[in-house]
Amino acid sequence: MRPALKSAIGFALLWIILKFIFMFAGVFQGEIFFTGLLNNFFLLSAIAVGLYFEKKKEGFGQGTALSDIKHGMVAAAPYTVMVAVFMFFYYNDINPDFVEDRVTERMDIIYDNMQRETYVDSLKLQNKDFKVMTNDEIYRQIHSETENAFSPKSLLTFSLLGLLILGLTYSIFITVIFRKILLRDYYK
């Protein structure tokens, strides 16, 4: 098995295990900021470690920058798929309360804001469909859209897209760092 693939699988499994540890310990359950940063760090680490061992196997100073980016994406793509699919099952089956809590929080804010007529008027100006709706119909429409936005399927789609783009960016970034800073003596 390729070193970049091993790195991707290892870091993805580490993130999944940490996510379960956080769940059982009851920490970082109400927020996504810290676990999101950890996810980004593990993606970056998977690419860096995978690319380093690919270069070690291939020979430092060998290959082109594009081949290095490709090696980085060999680590990024499996990591992305594993983490995104896990997050779908996690928020759909293991911890569905997280999504329900986010929808409830958002709808409480919307409900409080809809008590002001100026807020409702601004909604009607922003969305032409709301002009002929009552406040209750507008609230139900926003509730439906909010549930769709926070659904695990939407999370899967945006996670795949976001992590793949981030993986490509990190692959380019790590390739430049390896070639220009860390392994510059091999690339003269």
Buried (B, 14 or more C-beta within 10 A) or exposed (E): EBBBBBBBBBBBBBBBEBBEEBBEEEEBBEEEEEBEEBBBEBBBBBBBBBBBBBBEEBEBEEBEEEBBBBBBBBBBBBBBBBBBBBBBEBBBEEBEEBBEBBBEEBBEEBEEEBEEEEEBEEBBEEEEEBEEBEEEEBBEBBBEEBBEEBBBEBBBEEBBEBBBEBBBBBBBBBBEBBBEEBBEEEEE
